[in-house]
Amino acid sequence: MKKEYKDFISLIRSIFDENYDFDISKIDLRVMFNMAKSHSMSNLIYYAFKDKNISSNIEEFIYKQHMGSLYRQALISNEGKCVFKSLSNNNIEVMPLKGWYVKEYYPSEDMRPMSDIDVLFYIKDIEKIEYLMKNMGYNLRKGDENHYIFEKPPFIMFEFHPCIFHDNDIMSSHMNPGWQYAKKDIDNPIKRMTDEGLYIYQMAHLAKHFFEGGTGIRSVLDIWIIRQVIGKKLDFDYINNEFEKAGILEFSKNIEQLSDIWFSGHESTEYFDELGTYIVESGTFGTAENAVLNSVIKNNNDDKKVIFFIKKIFYPYSQMKHRYTVLKYLPFLLPIFWIINIFRVLLNRKEKLKLYVKAVKNTETSDIIKHKEKMRKFGLKI
């Protein structure tokens, strides 16, 4: 593993381990800031450097960044409470997911910032939810049949999901819809996952992103934080049984061990250095190259990588009807809206499209075979 990767992980470890004294004098701060940004961990940099002897310019920079993050997270948190209160008052059952509860396990909630709020809901309630959200200033921007996205300026976003995983995700048949992980004793429409359910979902969600393009350091830190805070009371017999059914038991053990290597100082090996490097180089949302490779593997098209590109442009009717609601009533217009969608992609996602085009062009059959072997090596049964 590269020195700068080890430096960044050591920097993050120093925040949570008061007995770990990391010398920052020999690290490249610019590299650290860039890595923090690519892994959605910029606010953690403040906690890593706040008591260190650094230049006033850098100190001012990270303080402003920290205050901006505090403001953003306070606004998102307050908005979330308002939305959940409205849903509760109207007796609409939902269950917040991921960061909404994971942040509670961090020493300070702003250490685990959210870019949006994910919510599990019953599809029968979508019209009620849409009515309430619009009354609170939100606009509906539909992604697909498992993503009802509501946005409110300047940066508030809710994603409502009928299931915790999309139908074509590798874990969907074993873990959907997700309500089985809710606490049974909560007499409130706003449900909460059990501790085991939260851990299962966080690991499974990590595995999903790892497979589909890559996941970042923060997701591994989430796993470590949860284990540090509530690990002793978790029912790992039940958890591991769920992982076994989903085909991610070996993978989950590898991630747990990697998290202990990174943040508890356990000894690493060449194998875990390779696994760690893959995660570090993926960033929070993965890479285009990995997304292409894993999409081809997922669809069993070892020699048909162009299928990935086609699917990125020509979405199926099941998704298009949610992006363009007129198609629900006039489905024969689908080809016309494919063309409209192409222009929207070219206008709004041109740079991202270039990355995918380049990735498809550069991907060879041998790369696909090697990548499939790597996924299995890391413990994913695909």
TORMILO-206936 format. One record per residue (C-alpha): x, y, z; residue in one letter; residue number from 1. Coordinates in steps of 0.2 Angstrom, whole numbers, padded with zeros to 4 digits, always signed. Layout:
+-------+-------+-------+-----+-----+
|  east | north |    up | res |   n |
+-------+-------+-------+-----+-----+
|     X |     Y |     Z |   a | NUM |
...
+-------+-------+-------+-----+-----+
end
This chain:
+-------+-------+-------+-----+-----+
|  east | north |    up | res |   n |
+-------+-------+-------+-----+-----+
| +0000 | +0000 | +0000 |   m |   1 |
| +0006 | +0017 | -0005 |   k |   2 |
| +0014 | +0028 | +0009 |   k |   3 |
| +0001 | +0042 | +0007 |   e |   4 |
| -0013 | +0029 | +0009 |   y |   5 |
| -0006 | +0023 | +0025 |   k |   6 |
| -0003 | +0041 | +0031 |   d |   7 |
| -0021 | +0046 | +0028 |   f |   8 |
| -0028 | +0030 | +0037 |   i |   9 |
| -0016 | +0034 | +0051 |   s |  10 |
| -0022 | +0052 | +0052 |   l |  11 |
| -0040 | +0046 | +0054 |   i |  12 |
| -0035 | +0033 | +0067 |   r |  13 |
| -0027 | +0047 | +0077 |   s |  14 |
| -0044 | +0055 | +0079 |   i |  15 |
| -0052 | +0040 | +0088 |   f |  16 |
| -0037 | +0032 | +0097 |   d |  17 |
| -0030 | +0045 | +0110 |   e |  18 |
| -0016 | +0033 | +0113 |   n |  19 |
| -0010 | +0033 | +0095 |   y |  20 |
| +0002 | +0048 | +0092 |   d |  21 |
| +0004 | +0051 | +0074 |   f |  22 |
| +0018 | +0063 | +0068 |   d |  23 |
| +0010 | +0074 | +0055 |   i |  24 |
| +0026 | +0083 | +0051 |   s |  25 |
| +0031 | +0071 | +0037 |   k |  26 |
| +0015 | +0070 | +0028 |   i |  27 |
| +0009 | +0079 | +0012 |   d |  28 |
| -0006 | +0090 | +0018 |   l |  29 |
| -0012 | +0093 | +0001 |   r |  30 |
| -0013 | +0074 | -0003 |   v |  31 |
| -0022 | +0072 | +0014 |   m |  32 |
| -0035 | +0086 | +0010 |   f |  33 |
| -0038 | +0078 | -0008 |   n |  34 |
| -0040 | +0061 | -0001 |   m |  35 |
| -0052 | +0067 | +0013 |   a |  36 |
| -0063 | +0075 | -0001 |   k |  37 |
| -0063 | +0060 | -0012 |   s |  38 |
| -0069 | +0049 | +0003 |   h |  39 |
| -0082 | +0062 | +0010 |   s |  40 |
| -0071 | +0064 | +0026 |   m |  41 |
| -0066 | +0082 | +0024 |   s |  42 |
| -0074 | +0087 | +0041 |   n |  43 |
| -0063 | +0073 | +0050 |   l |  44 |
| -0048 | +0083 | +0045 |   i |  45 |
| -0053 | +0097 | +0057 |   y |  46 |
| -0052 | +0084 | +0072 |   y |  47 |
| -0036 | +0077 | +0066 |   a |  48 |
| -0027 | +0094 | +0065 |   f |  49 |
| -0036 | +0105 | +0078 |   k |  50 |
| -0023 | +0102 | +0092 |   d |  51 |
| -0008 | +0101 | +0081 |   k |  52 |
| +0005 | +0113 | +0077 |   n |  53 |
| +0001 | +0119 | +0059 |   i |  54 |
| +0002 | +0135 | +0050 |   s |  55 |
| -0012 | +0148 | +0053 |   s |  56 |
| -0017 | +0148 | +0035 |   n |  57 |
| -0021 | +0129 | +0036 |   i |  58 |
| -0029 | +0131 | +0053 |   e |  59 |
| -0040 | +0144 | +0046 |   e |  60 |
| -0044 | +0134 | +0031 |   f |  61 |
| -0049 | +0118 | +0040 |   i |  62 |
| -0059 | +0129 | +0053 |   y |  63 |
| -0070 | +0137 | +0040 |   k |  64 |
| -0072 | +0120 | +0032 |   q |  65 |
| -0078 | +0113 | +0048 |   h |  66 |
| -0090 | +0127 | +0052 |   m |  67 |
| -0097 | +0125 | +0035 |   g |  68 |
| -0100 | +0107 | +0038 |   s |  69 |
| -0108 | +0110 | +0055 |   l |  70 |
| -0120 | +0122 | +0047 |   y |  71 |
| -0124 | +0110 | +0033 |   r |  72 |
| -0127 | +0095 | +0044 |   q |  73 |
| -0137 | +0105 | +0057 |   a |  74 |
| -0148 | +0111 | +0043 |   l |  75 |
| -0150 | +0093 | +0036 |   i |  76 |
| -0153 | +0086 | +0053 |   s |  77 |
| -0166 | +0099 | +0058 |   n |  78 |
| -0175 | +0096 | +0041 |   e |  79 |
| -0175 | +0078 | +0044 |   g |  80 |
| -0183 | +0080 | +0061 |   k |  81 |
| -0197 | +0091 | +0053 |   c |  82 |
| -0200 | +0078 | +0039 |   v |  83 |
| -0201 | +0064 | +0051 |   f |  84 |
| -0212 | +0073 | +0063 |   k |  85 |
| -0224 | +0077 | +0048 |   s |  86 |
| -0224 | +0059 | +0043 |   l |  87 |
| -0227 | +0053 | +0060 |   s |  88 |
| -0242 | +0065 | +0063 |   n |  89 |
| -0250 | +0058 | +0047 |   n |  90 |
| -0247 | +0040 | +0053 |   n |  91 |
| -0235 | +0036 | +0038 |   i |  92 |
| -0223 | +0022 | +0043 |   e |  93 |
| -0205 | +0024 | +0037 |   v |  94 |
| -0188 | +0019 | +0043 |   m |  95 |
| -0173 | +0030 | +0041 |   p |  96 |
| -0158 | +0021 | +0034 |   l |  97 |
| -0139 | +0022 | +0035 |   k |  98 |
| -0131 | +0039 | +0040 |   g |  99 |
| -0146 | +0045 | +0050 |   w | 100 |
| -0143 | +0033 | +0064 |   y | 101 |
| -0124 | +0028 | +0060 |   v | 102 |
| -0119 | +0046 | +0065 |   k | 103 |
| -0125 | +0043 | +0083 |   e | 104 |
| -0111 | +0031 | +0086 |   y | 105 |
| -0098 | +0044 | +0082 |   y | 106 |
| -0090 | +0054 | +0096 |   p | 107 |
| -0098 | +0069 | +0087 |   s | 108 |
| -0112 | +0067 | +0074 |   e | 109 |
| -0104 | +0080 | +0062 |   d | 110 |
| -0089 | +0067 | +0060 |   m | 111 |
| -0101 | +0057 | +0050 |   r | 112 |
| -0109 | +0070 | +0038 |   p | 113 |
| -0124 | +0065 | +0027 |   m | 114 |
| -0127 | +0071 | +0009 |   s | 115 |
| -0145 | +0065 | +0009 |   d | 116 |
| -0157 | +0056 | +0020 |   i | 117 |
| -0162 | +0038 | +0015 |   d | 118 |
| -0179 | +0032 | +0020 |   v | 119 |
| -0188 | +0015 | +0018 |   l | 120 |
| -0207 | +0017 | +0015 |   f | 121 |
| -0222 | +0007 | +0009 |   y | 122 |
| -0226 | +0011 | -0009 |   i | 123 |
| -0244 | +0012 | -0005 |   k | 124 |
| -0240 | +0028 | +0004 |   d | 125 |
| -0231 | +0037 | -0010 |   i | 126 |
| -0246 | +0049 | -0014 |   e | 127 |
| -0247 | +0054 | +0004 |   k | 128 |
| -0228 | +0057 | +0005 |   i | 129 |
| -0228 | +0067 | -0011 |   e | 130 |
| -0242 | +0078 | -0005 |   y | 131 |
| -0233 | +0081 | +0012 |   l | 132 |
| -0216 | +0084 | +0005 |   m | 133 |
| -0222 | +0096 | -0008 |   k | 134 |
| -0231 | +0106 | +0005 |   n | 135 |
| -0214 | +0107 | +0014 |   m | 136 |
| -0206 | +0114 | -0001 |   g | 137 |
| -0199 | +0099 | -0009 |   y | 138 |
| -0199 | +0094 | -0028 |   n | 139 |
| -0200 | +0076 | -0033 |   l | 140 |
| -0186 | +0070 | -0045 |   r | 141 |
| -0189 | +0052 | -0048 |   k | 142 |
| -0174 | +0041 | -0051 |   g | 143 |
| -0182 | +0024 | -0054 |   d | 144 |
| -0194 | +0012 | -0046 |   e | 145 |
| -0183 | +0011 | -0030 |   n | 146 |
| -0178 | +0029 | -0029 |   h | 147 |
| -0191 | +0043 | -0025 |   y | 148 |
| -0180 | +0058 | -0024 |   i | 149 |
| -0186 | +0074 | -0015 |   f | 150 |
| -0175 | +0090 | -0016 |   e | 151 |
| -0176 | +0106 | -0007 |   k | 152 |
| -0164 | +0121 | -0010 |   p | 153 |
| -0151 | +0124 | -0005 |   p | 154 |
| -0145 | +0106 | -0003 |   f | 155 |
| -0158 | +0095 | +0006 |   i | 156 |
| -0162 | +0078 | -0002 |   m | 157 |
| -0172 | +0064 | +0004 |   f | 158 |
| -0172 | +0047 | -0005 |   e | 159 |
| -0187 | +0036 | -0002 |   f | 160 |
| -0185 | +0018 | -0006 |   h | 161 |
| -0199 | +0004 | -0006 |   p | 162 |
| -0185 | -0009 | -0003 |   c | 163 |
| -0167 | -0007 | +0004 |   i | 164 |
| -0160 | -0014 | -0012 |   f | 165 |
| -0164 | -0012 | -0030 |   h | 166 |
| -0171 | -0028 | -0038 |   d | 167 |
| -0156 | -0031 | -0048 |   n | 168 |
| -0144 | -0028 | -0033 |   d | 169 |
| -0134 | -0044 | -0028 |   i | 170 |
| -0142 | -0044 | -0011 |   m | 171 |
| -0160 | -0040 | -0015 |   s | 172 |
| -0167 | -0058 | -0015 |   s | 173 |
| -0160 | -0061 | +0002 |   h | 174 |
| -0162 | -0044 | +0011 |   m | 175 |
| -0177 | -0035 | +0003 |   n | 176 |
| -0188 | -0027 | +0008 |   p | 177 |
| -0179 | -0022 | +0024 |   g | 178 |
| -0194 | -0021 | +0036 |   w | 179 |
| -0188 | -0038 | +0044 |   q | 180 |
| -0174 | -0028 | +0052 |   y | 181 |
| -0185 | -0015 | +0061 |   a | 182 |
| -0188 | -0015 | +0079 |   k | 183 |
| -0204 | -0023 | +0084 |   k | 184 |
| -0208 | -0014 | +0100 |   d | 185 |
| -0208 | +0004 | +0094 |   i | 186 |
| -0226 | +0011 | +0095 |   d | 187 |
| -0222 | +0025 | +0082 |   n | 188 |
| -0224 | +0027 | +0063 |   p | 189 |
| -0205 | +0031 | +0063 |   i | 190 |
| -0197 | +0015 | +0064 |   k | 191 |
| -0179 | +0011 | +0069 |   r | 192 |
| -0168 | -0004 | +0063 |   m | 193 |
| -0162 | -0016 | +0077 |   t | 194 |
| -0144 | -0015 | +0081 |   d | 195 |
| -0141 | -0031 | +0071 |   e | 196 |
| -0152 | -0025 | +0057 |   g | 197 |
| -0141 | -0009 | +0056 |   l | 198 |
| -0125 | -0018 | +0055 |   y | 199 |
| -0131 | -0031 | +0042 |   i | 200 |
| -0137 | -0017 | +0031 |   y | 201 |
| -0122 | -0006 | +0033 |   q | 202 |
| -0111 | -0021 | +0028 |   m | 203 |
| -0122 | -0027 | +0014 |   a | 204 |
| -0123 | -0009 | +0007 |   h | 205 |
| -0104 | -0008 | +0008 |   l | 206 |
| -0103 | -0025 | -0002 |   a | 207 |
| -0115 | -0018 | -0015 |   k | 208 |
| -0105 | -0003 | -0018 |   h | 209 |
| -0089 | -0013 | -0017 |   f | 210 |
| -0095 | -0024 | -0031 |   f | 211 |
| -0103 | -0011 | -0042 |   e | 212 |
| -0089 | +0001 | -0043 |   g | 213 |
| -0080 | +0002 | -0026 |   g | 214 |
| -0082 | +0009 | -0009 |   t | 215 |
| -0072 | +0021 | +0001 |   g | 216 |
| -0063 | +0022 | +0018 |   i | 217 |
| -0078 | +0030 | +0027 |   r | 218 |
| -0089 | +0014 | +0024 |   s | 219 |
| -0075 | +0004 | +0033 |   v | 220 |
| -0074 | +0016 | +0047 |   l | 221 |
| -0093 | +0015 | +0049 |   d | 222 |
| -0091 | -0004 | +0052 |   i | 223 |
| -0077 | -0001 | +0064 |   w | 224 |
| -0086 | +0012 | +0074 |   i | 225 |
| -0102 | +0002 | +0075 |   i | 226 |
| -0092 | -0013 | +0082 |   r | 227 |
| -0082 | -0002 | +0094 |   q | 228 |
| -0098 | +0005 | +0102 |   v | 229 |
| -0111 | -0009 | +0101 |   i | 230 |
| -0101 | -0024 | +0095 |   g | 231 |
| -0101 | -0034 | +0111 |   k | 232 |
| -0120 | -0034 | +0112 |   k | 233 |
| -0123 | -0039 | +0094 |   l | 234 |
| -0130 | -0056 | +0090 |   d | 235 |
| -0116 | -0062 | +0077 |   f | 236 |
| -0124 | -0079 | +0075 |   d | 237 |
| -0139 | -0071 | +0068 |   y | 238 |
| -0129 | -0058 | +0058 |   i | 239 |
| -0117 | -0071 | +0051 |   n | 240 |
| -0132 | -0082 | +0046 |   n | 241 |
| -0139 | -0067 | +0036 |   e | 242 |
| -0122 | -0064 | +0028 |   f | 243 |
| -0120 | -0082 | +0023 |   e | 244 |
| -0137 | -0082 | +0015 |   k | 245 |
| -0133 | -0066 | +0005 |   a | 246 |
| -0116 | -0073 | +0000 |   g | 247 |
| -0105 | -0060 | +0009 |   i | 248 |
| -0100 | -0069 | +0025 |   l | 249 |
| -0082 | -0071 | +0019 |   e | 250 |
| -0082 | -0053 | +0013 |   f | 251 |
| -0089 | -0047 | +0029 |   s | 252 |
| -0075 | -0055 | +0039 |   k | 253 |
| -0062 | -0047 | +0028 |   n | 254 |
| -0069 | -0030 | +0030 |   i | 255 |
| -0070 | -0032 | +0049 |   e | 256 |
| -0052 | -0038 | +0049 |   q | 257 |
| -0047 | -0024 | +0038 |   l | 258 |
| -0055 | -0011 | +0049 |   s | 259 |
| -0046 | -0018 | +0064 |   d | 260 |
| -0029 | -0016 | +0054 |   i | 261 |
| -0033 | +0002 | +0049 |   w | 262 |
| -0040 | +0009 | +0065 |   f | 263 |
| -0035 | -0003 | +0079 |   s | 264 |
| -0017 | -0005 | +0073 |   g | 265 |
| -0018 | -0024 | +0070 |   h | 266 |
| -0004 | -0031 | +0059 |   e | 267 |
| -0008 | -0031 | +0040 |   s | 268 |
| -0003 | -0044 | +0027 |   t | 269 |
| +0000 | -0042 | +0008 |   e | 270 |
| -0018 | -0049 | +0005 |   y | 271 |
| -0026 | -0035 | +0016 |   f | 272 |
| -0014 | -0022 | +0008 |   d | 273 |
| -0022 | -0027 | -0009 |   e | 274 |
| -0040 | -0026 | -0002 |   l | 275 |
| -0036 | -0009 | +0006 |   g | 276 |
| -0028 | -0002 | -0009 |   t | 277 |
| -0044 | -0007 | -0020 |   y | 278 |
| -0055 | +0002 | -0007 |   i | 279 |
| -0044 | +0018 | -0005 |   v | 280 |
| -0042 | +0020 | -0024 |   e | 281 |
| -0061 | +0018 | -0026 |   s | 282 |
| -0066 | +0034 | -0016 |   g | 283 |
| -0083 | +0036 | -0009 |   t | 284 |
| -0093 | +0032 | -0025 |   f | 285 |
| -0081 | +0020 | -0034 |   g | 286 |
| -0073 | +0022 | -0051 |   t | 287 |
| -0080 | +0021 | -0068 |   a | 288 |
| -0068 | +0007 | -0073 |   e | 289 |
| -0074 | -0004 | -0058 |   n | 290 |
| -0092 | +0000 | -0062 |   a | 291 |
| -0089 | -0006 | -0080 |   v | 292 |
| -0080 | -0022 | -0075 |   l | 293 |
| -0093 | -0026 | -0062 |   n | 294 |
| -0108 | -0023 | -0073 |   s | 295 |
| -0101 | -0034 | -0086 |   v | 296 |
| -0098 | -0048 | -0073 |   i | 297 |
| -0115 | -0045 | -0065 |   k | 298 |
| -0124 | -0048 | -0082 |   n | 299 |
| -0113 | -0063 | -0087 |   n | 300 |
| -0107 | -0054 | -0103 |   n | 301 |
| -0088 | -0057 | -0102 |   d | 302 |
| -0087 | -0052 | -0120 |   d | 303 |
| -0101 | -0039 | -0121 |   k | 304 |
| -0094 | -0024 | -0111 |   k | 305 |
| -0104 | -0012 | -0123 |   v | 306 |
| -0120 | -0018 | -0114 |   i | 307 |
| -0115 | -0007 | -0099 |   f | 308 |
| -0114 | +0008 | -0110 |   f | 309 |
| -0131 | +0005 | -0118 |   i | 310 |
| -0139 | +0003 | -0101 |   k | 311 |
| -0132 | +0019 | -0095 |   k | 312 |
| -0141 | +0028 | -0110 |   i | 313 |
| -0156 | +0018 | -0114 |   f | 314 |
| -0165 | +0014 | -0098 |   y | 315 |
| -0178 | +0001 | -0098 |   p | 316 |
| -0197 | +0007 | -0098 |   y | 317 |
| -0198 | +0002 | -0079 |   s | 318 |
| -0186 | +0017 | -0075 |   q | 319 |
| -0190 | +0029 | -0089 |   m | 320 |
| -0208 | +0030 | -0084 |   k | 321 |
| -0203 | +0037 | -0067 |   h | 322 |
| -0191 | +0049 | -0075 |   r | 323 |
| -0204 | +0055 | -0087 |   y | 324 |
| -0221 | +0052 | -0080 |   t | 325 |
| -0230 | +0055 | -0096 |   v | 326 |
| -0224 | +0038 | -0101 |   l | 327 |
| -0235 | +0030 | -0089 |   k | 328 |
| -0250 | +0035 | -0100 |   y | 329 |
| -0241 | +0035 | -0117 |   l | 330 |
| -0228 | +0021 | -0116 |   p | 331 |
| -0227 | +0021 | -0135 |   f | 332 |
| -0217 | +0037 | -0134 |   l | 333 |
| -0202 | +0028 | -0125 |   l | 334 |
| -0190 | +0030 | -0141 |   p | 335 |
| -0193 | +0049 | -0141 |   i | 336 |
| -0189 | +0050 | -0123 |   f | 337 |
| -0173 | +0040 | -0125 |   w | 338 |
| -0167 | +0053 | -0137 |   i | 339 |
| -0172 | +0067 | -0124 |   i | 340 |
| -0163 | +0057 | -0111 |   n | 341 |
| -0147 | +0057 | -0121 |   i | 342 |
| -0147 | +0075 | -0123 |   f | 343 |
| -0150 | +0078 | -0105 |   r | 344 |
| -0135 | +0066 | -0101 |   v | 345 |
| -0125 | +0076 | -0113 |   l | 346 |
| -0130 | +0093 | -0106 |   l | 347 |
| -0129 | +0088 | -0087 |   n | 348 |
| -0117 | +0073 | -0085 |   r | 349 |
| -0105 | +0076 | -0100 |   k | 350 |
| -0089 | +0074 | -0090 |   e | 351 |
| -0096 | +0058 | -0081 |   k | 352 |
| -0101 | +0051 | -0097 |   l | 353 |
| -0083 | +0054 | -0104 |   k | 354 |
| -0076 | +0043 | -0090 |   l | 355 |
| -0088 | +0029 | -0094 |   y | 356 |
| -0084 | +0030 | -0112 |   v | 357 |
| -0066 | +0029 | -0109 |   k | 358 |
| -0068 | +0015 | -0096 |   a | 359 |
| -0078 | +0005 | -0109 |   v | 360 |
| -0066 | +0008 | -0122 |   k | 361 |
| -0051 | +0003 | -0112 |   n | 362 |
| -0058 | -0013 | -0104 |   t | 363 |
| -0052 | -0029 | -0111 |   e | 364 |
| -0059 | -0047 | -0109 |   t | 365 |
| -0044 | -0051 | -0099 |   s | 366 |
| -0047 | -0037 | -0087 |   d | 367 |
| -0065 | -0043 | -0084 |   i | 368 |
| -0058 | -0061 | -0080 |   i | 369 |
| -0045 | -0054 | -0068 |   k | 370 |
| -0058 | -0043 | -0060 |   h | 371 |
| -0070 | -0057 | -0057 |   k | 372 |
| -0056 | -0067 | -0049 |   e | 373 |
| -0052 | -0052 | -0038 |   k | 374 |
| -0070 | -0050 | -0032 |   m | 375 |
| -0070 | -0069 | -0027 |   r | 376 |
| -0053 | -0067 | -0019 |   k | 377 |
| -0060 | -0054 | -0008 |   f | 378 |
| -0074 | -0065 | -0003 |   g | 379 |
| -0089 | -0060 | -0014 |   l | 380 |
| -0098 | -0075 | -0021 |   k | 381 |
| -0103 | -0069 | -0038 |   i | 382 |
+-------+-------+-------+-----+-----+
end
